[in-house]
Amino acid sequence: MIPLIPTPHMLLIVCPLVLLAGFVDSIAGGGGLISLPAYYMAGLPPALASGTNKLAAAMGTSLAACHYGRCGRVNGAIAWPGAVGAFLCSALGALLMRQLPQTVVRYLVLGCIPVAAFFTLRGNGKMPKAPALSPGQVRLLSLLIGCAVGFYDGLVGPGTGTFLMIAYVSLLGMPVLRASGTARLVNLGSNVGSAITMIIAGRVLFALALPAALFSILGNALGASLAIKKGAPFIRALLLVVLGLLMAALLIEVL
């Protein structure tokens, strides 16, 4: 039986790892690769772990999105349509999470990761050439990206911010740092949509989510500040590390 009040042992496991997850997530996405196992280690069942993680992550991501926004690293014309799409479709993904075969989803993601790594490496630190799209086409494409990645976030989770960044750089020609900031706002939309669905379903342990959220906020603040200071080469390198970890985690689950 899960205690209503988290024990010191649970807090000692979850809080430091959530801080690290927030740090990584605010730069290159993929924080769920660290935070979700932390909740499992603390003794939470998968459904409760997922909901608790979403609420804490949403609070941390909001801080990172604000920080990037204040520094002018968020493209609002791209971020807001994507955030709306991510909010709606992440809620749908969370609702369908228990009905769709997770193994099929993981195989599809495994196939996408090498492609994502290719696009990350292709630029070799150089700015990609922006495609010739009208403002309306850019907003529509951003909405579709938000819908697709938001649905993945609600259904699977880890790597959402990473896939958003790669889509913005590869499909919209955005600079890496600006793509990272824009992805944080869209990821916030998907986190909020999933979190609301989980709260309604009673899958959030608030007594653990709230202290974890404080550490998530701290980690996101540190990571966003470092990303802005170090710039694109640092973000690109961490992005590749996160992709490698994501692929390893999914391979372990599938095999």
C-alpha positions in Angstrom: 0.0 0.0 0.0 1.3 3.4 -1.0 1.5 5.8 2.0 -0.5 9.1 1.7 2.4 11.0 3.2 5.8 10.2 1.5 8.4 8.8 3.7 11.9 10.4 4.1 13.2 7.4 2.1 10.8 8.2 -0.8 11.8 11.8 -0.8 15.5 11.0 -0.7 15.1 8.9 -3.8 12.8 11.1 -5.8 13.9 14.7 -5.2 17.5 14.6 -6.2 16.7 12.6 -9.4 13.9 14.9 -10.2 16.3 17.9 -9.9 18.6 16.2 -12.3 15.7 15.4 -14.7 14.6 19.0 -14.7 18.1 20.1 -15.5 18.4 17.8 -18.5 14.9 18.4 -19.6 15.2 22.2 -19.7 18.2 21.8 -22.1 17.5 18.9 -24.4 14.4 17.2 -23.2 14.3 13.6 -22.0 14.0 14.3 -18.3 11.4 11.6 -18.0 14.1 9.0 -18.6 15.4 10.0 -15.1 12.3 11.0 -13.2 10.0 8.1 -14.1 12.4 5.4 -12.8 12.9 7.5 -9.6 9.2 7.2 -8.8 9.3 3.5 -9.6 12.3 3.1 -7.2 10.2 4.9 -4.5 7.6 2.2 -4.8 4.9 3.9 -6.9 3.0 1.7 -9.5 3.3 2.8 -13.1 0.0 4.7 -13.4 0.5 6.7 -10.2 4.2 7.3 -11.1 3.2 8.7 -14.5 0.6 11.1 -13.1 2.8 12.3 -10.2 5.7 12.8 -12.6 3.5 14.8 -15.0 2.4 17.2 -12.4 5.9 17.9 -11.0 7.3 18.2 -14.5 4.6 20.7 -15.6 5.6 23.0 -12.8 9.3 22.7 -13.6 8.8 23.2 -17.3 6.7 26.4 -16.7 9.8 27.9 -15.0 12.1 27.0 -17.9 9.6 28.3 -20.5 9.4 31.6 -18.6 13.2 31.9 -18.4 13.7 31.2 -22.1 10.8 33.7 -22.9 12.4 36.5 -20.8 15.6 36.0 -22.7 13.9 36.2 -26.1 14.5 32.5 -27.0 10.9 31.5 -27.7 9.3 32.0 -31.1 5.7 32.7 -30.1 4.2 32.3 -33.6 5.5 28.7 -33.5 5.1 27.9 -29.8 1.5 28.9 -29.2 -0.1 26.8 -32.0 2.1 23.9 -31.0 1.2 24.3 -27.3 -2.5 24.2 -28.1 -2.1 21.1 -30.2 0.1 19.4 -27.6 -2.3 20.2 -24.8 -5.3 18.6 -26.6 -3.5 15.6 -28.0 -1.5 14.8 -24.9 -4.8 14.5 -23.0 -6.1 12.2 -25.7 -2.9 10.1 -25.5 -3.2 9.8 -21.8 -6.8 8.6 -22.1 -5.8 6.0 -24.7 -2.6 4.9 -22.8 -4.1 1.7 -21.4 -6.0 0.7 -24.5 -3.2 0.7 -27.1 -0.4 -1.9 -27.3 2.7 -0.2 -25.7 5.1 -2.6 -27.5 3.9 -1.4 -30.9 4.4 2.2 -29.8 7.9 1.5 -28.5 8.9 -0.2 -31.8 7.8 2.9 -33.7 9.8 5.2 -31.4 12.8 2.9 -31.8 12.6 3.4 -35.5 12.4 7.2 -35.1 15.4 7.6 -32.9 18.1 6.9 -35.5 16.4 9.3 -37.8 16.3 11.9 -35.1 20.0 11.4 -34.4 20.8 11.7 -38.1 19.1 15.1 -38.3 20.9 16.2 -35.1 24.3 15.3 -36.5 23.6 16.5 -40.0 24.0 20.2 -39.2 27.4 19.6 -37.6 26.9 22.8 -35.6 25.9 24.9 -38.6 22.6 26.7 -39.0 20.1 24.7 -41.1 18.5 26.5 -44.1 15.0 27.6 -43.3 12.4 26.2 -45.6 10.3 28.6 -47.7 7.0 28.6 -45.9 4.4 31.2 -45.5 3.4 32.3 -41.9 0.2 30.4 -42.2 2.1 27.2 -43.3 4.5 27.6 -40.4 1.6 27.9 -37.9 -0.1 24.9 -39.4 3.1 22.8 -39.3 3.7 23.9 -35.7 0.2 22.8 -34.8 0.7 19.4 -36.4 4.1 18.9 -34.7 2.5 19.8 -31.3 -0.4 17.4 -31.9 1.9 14.5 -32.9 4.5 15.0 -30.2 1.8 15.8 -27.6 0.0 12.6 -28.3 3.3 10.7 -27.9 3.8 12.5 -24.6 0.5 11.4 -23.2 0.9 7.9 -24.5 4.6 7.1 -23.8 6.3 10.2 -22.3 10.1 10.4 -22.2 11.8 12.3 -25.0 9.0 14.7 -25.8 11.1 17.9 -25.6 13.9 16.2 -27.6 11.6 15.3 -30.5 10.1 18.8 -30.5 13.6 20.4 -30.7 14.6 18.1 -33.6 11.4 18.9 -35.5 11.8 22.6 -35.1 15.4 22.5 -36.3 14.9 20.1 -39.1 11.5 21.1 -40.4 11.3 24.8 -39.6 15.0 25.7 -39.8 15.1 27.2 -36.3 18.4 27.9 -34.4 19.1 25.2 -31.8 18.9 27.5 -28.8 15.6 29.1 -30.0 14.3 25.6 -30.8 15.1 24.6 -27.2 13.2 27.6 -25.7 10.2 27.1 -28.0 10.1 23.4 -27.2 9.8 24.2 -23.5 6.6 26.1 -24.0 5.0 23.5 -26.2 6.2 20.7 -23.8 4.5 22.7 -21.0 1.2 22.4 -23.0 1.6 18.6 -23.3 2.5 18.3 -19.6 -0.5 20.3 -18.5 -2.9 18.3 -20.7 -1.6 15.0 -19.4 -1.5 16.2 -15.8 -5.1 17.3 -15.9 -6.2 13.9 -17.3 -4.2 12.1 -14.6 -5.6 14.3 -11.8 -9.1 13.6 -12.9 -8.3 9.9 -13.0 -6.9 10.0 -9.5 -3.4 9.0 -10.6 -1.4 11.8 -8.8 0.2 11.4 -5.3 0.1 15.1 -4.4 2.0 14.8 -1.2 5.0 13.6 -3.3 4.4 15.6 -6.5 4.5 19.0 -4.7 7.9 18.6 -3.0 9.2 17.0 -6.2 7.9 20.0 -8.2 10.2 22.3 -6.1 13.2 20.3 -7.1 12.0 20.1 -10.7 11.7 23.9 -10.7 15.2 24.3 -9.4 16.7 21.9 -11.9 14.9 23.6 -14.8 16.1 27.0 -13.7 19.7 25.8 -13.5 19.5 24.0 -16.9 17.8 26.9 -18.8 20.4 29.3 -17.5 23.3 27.1 -18.5 21.8 26.4 -22.0 21.5 30.1 -22.7 25.0 30.7 -21.5 26.7 27.8 -23.4 24.6 27.9 -26.6 24.0 25.5 -29.5 27.1 23.2 -29.3 26.3 22.3 -25.7 22.6 21.7 -26.4 23.4 19.6 -29.5 25.9 17.4 -27.5 23.4 16.8 -24.7 20.7 16.1 -27.3 22.6 13.2 -28.7 23.3 11.8 -25.2 19.5 11.9 -24.4 18.7 10.2 -27.7 21.2 7.4 -26.9 19.7 7.0 -23.4 16.1 7.0 -24.8 17.0 4.3 -27.3 18.7 2.2 -24.7 15.8 2.5 -22.3 13.3 1.5 -25.0 15.4 -1.4 -26.1 15.6 -2.8 -22.6 11.8 -2.6 -22.2 11.2 -4.2 -25.6 13.7 -7.0 -25.2 
